[in-house]
Amino acid sequence: MNVRALAFRILRKYESEKFISREDVDDVLSVLEDRDRRFLKELVWGVIRKEELLDWYIDQLLKKRDIPPAVRVALRMGAYQLLFMDSVPDYAAVNETVKLLENENFKKLVNAVLRRIKDVPPPKEPHLLYSHPAWIIEYWSSFLPWESVQRIMVWNQKPLPVTLRANTLVVDREELLKTLEGEGTKARPCEHSPIGVVVEKAGIPLQQSRAIKEGLATVQGEPSQLVPLLFELRPGLKVLDACSSPGGKTTEIAELMKNEGDILAVDVSFEKVKKVQENCQRLGIKIVRTLVADAERLSQFLNEEFDRILLDVPCSAL
Ligand SMILES: C[S@@+](CC[C@H](N)C(=O)[O-])C[C@H]1O[C@@H](n2cnc3c(N)ncnc32)[C@H](O)[C@@H]1O
């Protein structure tokens, strides 16, 4: 299946459920080459991030705004490629989007809208222009200068680069960088996380990299890496991670504790807890106990005290 059709499938599901599970995306990403994977991620996350703005552009060109959800999703995908993906030629953005639909009338409609979308002048309202809710812009503006609010919003729109965290039980960051270089992967140290590296160009798909397969590193966003670093961790502590799967932070906590101490990793389903266990095994972590449970009810049956508690509650999976 082509990469735009896969993105279309994910975005249609998002349109009906307003939720994307990481598993759905990981399943799709696992069958793609690096180049397609990057394209799909940028397109899917970009369309979701800029949904309101894309709809605004589209609606300027529609006589009737009431169109089937699949057509709206296709239009958003085409509009995003035309307006925000310089690497995609305009003709490809239009033609490949039209191909996603079967109904001839809707194909014509999508073709007509996309061919004119770059002529629409951008909106003036900041919440549309920067794709942020109006209330948060108002809130930030109450204590920050407008230039700072703008900088935050521009930064929020940028796709996060792929970053890895060194498994400090076995390598330091320099050794990880050397291993990656040996595989033809270009990477550099993260700016803020002392144990992270930014992958600039992967020589081989990361899942096939020695760094991942042999447990030298974990794929984890830089902001996430910073959270356990704030906990003042040391060997011997007792930690509860109440919403732990897939274990990105659980394993980082264990690494920062030098694999000494006790971590209880909780998540709601058996499948999710299995992911934490698999990651611990891959990274050589021995101090994690796992528990399938609802974190909201833990106090009803868990009679233990902890030195640190992490509550990383569900988000949008973005
Ligand atoms: C943001 S993710 C956690 C990410 C994880 N901390 C990491 O760094 O890899 C939220 C997790 O909370 C779990 N979750 C949702 N509701 C829960 C509940 N009531 N009790 C325990 N876990 C829950 C989800 O299954 C999901 O795995």
The ligand as an ORCA input file, in Angstrom:
! r2SCAN-3c Opt
* xyz 0 1
  C       1.716      8.832     28.324
  S       1.626      7.090     28.346
  C       2.965      6.673     29.387
  C       4.305      6.739     28.704
  C       5.406      6.174     29.570
  N       5.497      6.854     30.857
  C       6.753      6.261     28.877
  O       7.523      7.180     29.171
  O       7.024      5.400     28.022
  C       0.254      6.799     29.391
  C       0.046      5.341     29.781
  O      -0.974      5.342     30.790
  C      -1.682      4.136     30.680
  N      -2.950      4.287     31.412
  C      -4.099      4.879     31.021
  N      -5.023      4.846     31.995
  C      -4.444      4.204     33.037
  C      -4.898      3.841     34.340
  N      -6.127      4.153     34.747
  N      -4.045      3.184     35.147
  C      -2.793      2.884     34.732
  N      -2.314      3.185     33.511
  C      -3.124      3.844     32.675
  C      -1.819      3.953     29.181
  O      -2.076      2.592     28.904
  C      -0.456      4.433     28.670
  O       0.409      3.344     28.503
*
